[in-house]
Amino acid sequence: MSVPHDWIPAATPGVAAPAAPPREHVLAGLRGTDDGPDLVQLLTPEGERVECPAFDGHVADVDTAALQALYRDMVLVRRADREATALQRQGELGLWVPLLGQEAAQIGAGRALTPRDMAFPSYREHGIAWCRGIDPTELLGIFRGTDHGSWDPIATGFHLYTIVIGNQCLNATGYAMGQRFEGKVGGPDGQATMCFFGDGATSQGDVHEGFVWAAVYDAPVVFYCQNNQWAISEPTERQSRVPLYRRAQGYGFEGVRVDGNDVLACLAVSRWALEECRTGNGPVLIEAFTYRMDAHTTSDDPSRYRLADELELWKLKDPVERVRVHLVREHGVGRAFFDGITQEADALAERMRAYCRAMPDPGPARIFSEVYAEPSPVLDAQRDAYLAYAASFDGAPVEGGAR
């Protein structure tokens, strides 16, 4: 009996089928997204400024002082991230989500936003939070388990962190649709929304639903995908046959790929995309191609699924170092500036450490507060019953966290 060449044996019950290896042309296409003609880059890993006619004009105002400010942003955000990681290792935080390696992708995008715009983060956007005026200490309560976020989203233009993967794309699209319905698109005072997510989120239905609704309603939303190449332990090639920015074509809007380790390019592309949306030409998808140089979270061990050689390669493309080299070589910035930033970063870390250790534990009634915008008799009854039950134990905690 002859067997057709395309015959696939039936799956054996209880035995997992082996994962099919990605096709070579798929891998070549995905791995090629860190260089090539489609990648927008203004600053090479060696710190050399290169021309990009399509986007040079969007950073024409970036002089030495502006580059120094971008460098300062990245150094301070990295220092805050490293301090929070250390606090988690010391038992002060229950978890932390590192951003190491993604500073340029976040600072470039964050500094492109205006006060009129709105940003919707996932749970790794500490750099965007910094750009929206949120102090790093305000992030600690989320990861210490004392609050869900202490800032005002409306006042800061920065939504609370979203833990559910991809859900913020629906929220951002709905908000952007509201901006259009309320006539806040077009003109000198136009508004836009920016939504941040990772490569892993592109496999979630919420993201695709957001794309569909945004396209249908011409919503002024920039979808900003930080492709750090690892969705926890799953590489991008296990999720897509094409570079992620090309997915925008299927929804009928623009997609752009930018060097996510180049803060100048990220700033330029983000400024362009936001202006497109503010003037009614949205939505836009940006794929910031970068690399997650630390664990997915502090509960993750990346050495179990990726090689150390890969990490060493990306250290040569460090986003902070390339700006430092550029400032020294091309702008003559001296050691005093860099020493001052280092001292400022150390002071920030010390302040974070002191703040974290002094944070009070919430009382037992805290879990019931701020659940609903309006009073809820049912929830109030549950709270009263729980507090009475807790008070029946000897030495039970009382409101405020004391015993």
C-alpha positions in Angstrom: 0.0 0.0 0.0 1.4 3.4 -1.0 1.2 6.3 1.4 0.6 9.8 0.1 3.5 12.2 0.6 1.3 14.6 2.5 -0.3 12.0 4.8 -0.2 13.0 8.5 -0.7 10.3 11.1 -3.5 10.6 13.5 -2.6 11.9 17.0 -2.2 9.2 19.6 -4.6 9.8 22.6 -2.7 11.1 25.6 0.5 11.7 23.6 1.4 15.3 22.7 2.3 15.8 19.1 5.8 17.1 18.5 6.0 20.8 17.7 6.6 21.4 14.0 9.8 23.3 13.5 9.4 26.7 11.9 10.2 26.8 8.2 13.6 28.2 7.3 12.2 31.1 5.3 10.0 32.1 8.2 13.0 32.2 10.6 15.1 34.1 8.1 12.4 36.7 7.7 11.9 37.2 11.4 15.5 37.2 12.4 16.1 39.8 9.7 14.1 42.4 11.5 17.0 43.8 13.4 18.5 45.2 10.2 17.7 45.7 6.6 16.1 48.4 4.5 12.7 48.4 6.3 14.2 49.1 9.7 14.1 52.8 10.7 17.4 53.6 12.4 19.0 57.0 13.1 21.7 56.0 15.6 23.8 52.9 15.0 24.9 50.6 17.8 28.3 52.3 17.5 26.8 55.7 18.2 27.0 56.9 14.6 24.2 59.2 13.3 22.8 58.0 10.0 20.4 59.6 7.7 16.8 58.5 7.2 15.1 61.1 4.9 11.6 59.9 5.8 12.0 60.6 9.5 15.0 63.0 10.0 12.7 66.0 10.0 10.8 64.6 13.0 13.9 65.0 15.2 15.4 68.1 13.6 14.9 70.0 17.0 16.9 67.4 19.0 20.1 69.2 19.9 22.8 68.3 22.4 20.7 69.4 25.4 17.8 67.3 24.1 20.1 64.2 23.6 21.4 64.7 27.1 17.9 64.7 28.4 17.1 61.5 26.6 20.2 59.9 28.0 19.3 61.1 31.5 15.8 59.5 31.1 17.2 56.2 30.1 19.9 56.0 32.8 17.4 57.0 35.6 14.8 54.6 34.4 17.3 51.8 34.2 18.6 52.5 37.7 15.0 52.5 39.0 14.4 49.2 37.3 17.6 47.6 38.7 16.7 48.9 42.2 13.2 47.4 42.1 14.7 44.1 40.9 17.0 44.1 43.9 14.1 45.0 46.3 12.2 42.0 45.0 15.2 39.7 45.5 15.4 41.0 49.1 11.7 40.2 49.8 10.5 43.8 49.7 8.4 43.3 46.6 6.3 40.3 45.7 7.2 40.6 42.0 8.9 42.9 39.5 8.7 43.2 35.7 12.1 44.3 34.4 12.5 46.6 31.4 16.3 46.2 31.0 17.2 46.7 27.3 13.9 48.4 26.4 14.8 51.9 27.7 15.1 53.5 24.2 11.9 52.0 23.0 10.0 53.4 25.9 11.7 56.8 26.4 11.6 57.5 22.7 7.8 56.8 22.5 7.1 58.4 25.9 8.7 61.7 25.0 6.7 61.9 21.7 3.5 62.1 23.7 2.0 65.5 24.5 -0.1 66.3 27.6 -3.2 66.1 25.5 -2.5 62.4 24.5 -3.4 59.3 26.5 -1.3 56.2 27.0 -2.4 52.7 27.9 0.4 50.5 29.3 0.7 46.8 30.0 2.8 46.0 33.1 6.4 46.8 31.9 6.0 50.4 30.8 8.0 52.0 33.7 9.8 54.3 31.2 6.5 55.5 29.8 5.3 56.2 33.4 8.5 58.2 33.9 7.8 60.3 30.9 4.2 61.0 32.1 5.5 62.4 35.3 4.9 59.4 37.5 7.6 58.9 40.1 9.0 55.3 40.3 7.9 55.1 43.9 4.3 55.2 42.7 4.8 51.9 40.9 6.0 50.0 43.9 2.6 49.5 45.5 1.4 47.4 42.6 4.2 44.9 43.1 4.2 45.1 46.9 0.5 44.3 46.9 -0.7 47.4 48.6 -2.6 49.1 45.7 -3.5 48.8 42.1 -1.8 52.1 41.1 -1.7 55.3 43.0 -1.8 57.9 40.2 -4.7 59.7 38.5 -5.0 58.4 34.9 -6.8 61.5 33.7 -4.4 64.0 35.2 -1.3 62.1 34.0 -2.6 60.9 30.7 -1.4 57.4 31.7 -3.8 54.6 32.4 -3.2 52.1 35.3 -1.1 49.1 34.5 -3.0 46.2 32.8 -2.0 42.7 33.9 -4.3 40.8 31.5 -2.3 40.3 28.3 -3.5 42.5 25.5 -6.6 43.8 27.2 -5.3 47.4 27.1 -5.7 47.4 23.3 -9.4 47.2 23.6 -9.4 50.0 26.3 -7.1 52.2 24.1 -9.2 51.6 21.0 -12.4 52.5 22.8 -10.8 55.6 24.3 -9.5 56.7 20.9 -12.9 56.1 19.3 -14.2 58.5 22.0 -11.6 61.1 21.0 -12.9 60.9 17.4 -16.6 61.0 18.3 -16.0 64.0 20.5 -14.3 65.9 17.7 -10.8 65.9 19.3 -9.1 64.8 16.1 -7.8 67.3 13.6 -6.6 70.9 14.1 -3.7 72.2 16.2 -5.2 70.7 19.4 -5.8 67.2 18.1 -5.4 64.3 20.4 -4.2 60.7 20.0 -3.9 57.6 22.1 -0.9 55.3 22.3 -1.2 51.6 23.4 1.8 49.6 24.5 2.1 45.8 24.4 4.6 43.1 23.6 5.2 40.6 20.9 3.4 37.9 22.9 0.3 40.0 23.1 -0.1 39.9 19.3 -1.3 36.3 19.7 -4.2 37.4 21.9 -7.6 38.0 20.5 -8.1 41.3 22.3 -5.2 42.8 20.3 -6.8 41.8 17.0 -10.2 43.0 18.0 -8.7 46.3 18.9 -7.0 46.5 15.4 -10.4 45.7 13.7 -12.4 48.4 15.6 -9.6 51.0 15.3 -9.4 50.5 11.5 -13.2 50.5 11.0 -13.6 53.8 13.0 -10.3 55.4 11.9 -9.5 55.7 15.6 -6.5 58.0 16.4 -4.5 55.2 18.2 -0.9 54.2 17.8 -0.4 50.5 18.5 3.2 50.3 19.9 4.5 46.8 20.0 7.8 46.3 21.8 9.0 43.2 20.2 11.6 42.0 22.7 11.6 38.6 20.9 10.5 36.5 23.9 6.9 36.0 25.1 8.1 34.6 28.4 9.8 31.4 26.9 8.2 31.5 23.4 10.2 33.2 20.6 8.6 35.4 18.1 9.1 32.8 15.3 6.7 30.5 17.1 3.9 33.2 16.9 4.2 34.7 13.4 5.4 33.9 9.9 6.0 37.5 9.1 7.6 40.5 10.9 4.9 41.9 13.2 4.7 45.3 11.7 3.5 43.8 8.4 0.3 42.5 10.2 -1.0 46.1 9.9 -1.5 45.5 6.2 -4.2 43.0 6.9 -6.2 45.6 8.7 -5.7 48.3 6.2 -3.5 50.7 8.1 0.2 51.7 8.2 2.9 49.6 9.9 6.4 50.7 10.6 9.4 48.8 12.0 11.9 50.8 14.1 15.2 50.0 15.8 13.9 49.7 19.4 17.3 50.2 20.8 17.7 53.6 19.0 16.0 56.3 21.2 16.3 58.9 18.4 14.6 56.6 15.8 11.8 55.6 18.3 11.2 59.3 19.1 11.0 60.2 15.4 8.7 57.4 14.4 6.5 57.9 17.4 6.2 61.6 16.7 5.2 60.9 13.1 2.7 58.2 14.0 1.0 60.3 16.7 0.8 63.3 14.4 -0.8 61.0 11.8 -3.4 60.0 14.3 -4.0 63.5 15.6 -4.8 64.7 12.1 -7.2 61.9 11.3 -4.9 59.4 9.5 -4.8 56.7 12.2 -4.5 54.1 13.3 -0.8 53.2 13.0 1.2 50.1 14.2 4.8 50.5 15.3 7.0 47.5 15.9 9.9 48.5 18.0 12.4 45.7 17.5 14.4 45.3 20.7 15.5 42.7 23.2 14.5 41.7 26.7 17.9 41.6 28.5 16.5 40.3 31.7 13.9 37.8 32.8 10.2 38.2 31.8 9.5 38.8 35.5 11.5 38.1 38.6 9.8 34.7 38.8 11.2 33.7 35.5 14.6 32.0 34.6 15.5 32.8 31.0 18.6 30.6 31.1 16.2 27.6 30.7 15.1 28.6 27.2 17.6 30.9 25.6 21.4 30.9 25.1 23.8 33.2 26.8 25.4 33.9 23.4 22.2 35.6 22.3 22.3 37.9 25.3 25.9 38.8 24.8 25.2 39.7 21.2 22.5 42.2 22.2 24.7 43.7 24.9 26.6 45.2 22.0 23.5 47.0 20.9 22.8 48.5 24.3 20.4 51.5 23.9 22.0 53.6 26.7 25.6 53.0 25.6 25.1 54.1 22.0 23.7 57.5 23.1 26.7 57.9 25.5 29.2 57.2 22.8 27.4 59.6 20.4 27.4 62.4 23.0 31.1 61.9 23.6 32.2 61.6 20.0 29.8 63.9 18.2 28.9 66.5 20.8 32.0 66.7 23.0 30.1 66.0 26.2 32.6 65.5 29.0 32.8 63.3 32.1 31.3 65.7 34.5 27.9 65.3 32.8 27.9 61.6 33.0 29.2 61.6 36.6 26.3 63.9 37.6 23.8 61.5 36.0 25.3 58.6 37.9 25.0 60.5 41.2 21.4 61.4 40.4 20.6 57.8 39.6 22.1 56.6 42.9 20.1 59.1 44.8 16.9 57.9 43.1 17.7 54.3 44.0 18.3 55.3 47.6 15.0 57.2 47.7 13.1 54.2 46.2 14.6 51.8 48.7 13.7 54.0 51.7 10.2 54.6 50.4 9.6 50.9 49.8 10.7 49.8 53.2 8.5 52.5 54.9 5.3 51.6 53.0 2.6 50.6 55.5 0.7 47.3 55.1 -2.9 47.9 54.2 -5.6 47.0 56.7 -8.1 44.2 56.0 -10.8 46.6 54.8 -8.6 47.8 52.0 -9.5 44.9 49.7 -13.1 46.1 49.7 -12.4 49.8 48.9 -12.5 51.3 45.4 -14.1 48.2 43.9 -17.1 50.1 42.5 -17.4 53.8 41.6 -20.8 54.0 43.5 -21.6 52.5 46.9 -22.7 48.9 46.9 -24.9 47.6 49.7 -23.9 44.0 48.8 -20.2 44.7 49.0 -20.7 46.7 52.2 -22.4 43.8 53.8 -19.6 41.4 52.8 -17.0 43.8 54.2 -18.8 44.1 57.5 -19.2 40.4 57.8 -15.5 39.8 57.0 -14.3 42.4 59.4 -16.4 41.0 62.2 -15.1 37.5 61.5 -11.5 38.7 61.4 -12.0 40.6 64.7 -13.2 37.4 66.4 -9.6 36.0 66.4 -7.2 36.9 69.1 -4.5 39.2 67.8 -6.4 39.7 64.5 -5.2 42.6 62.3 -7.2 45.8 62.6 -7.6 48.6 60.1 -4.2 50.2 59.3 -2.3 47.0 59.4 -1.4 47.0 63.2 -2.0 44.0 65.4 
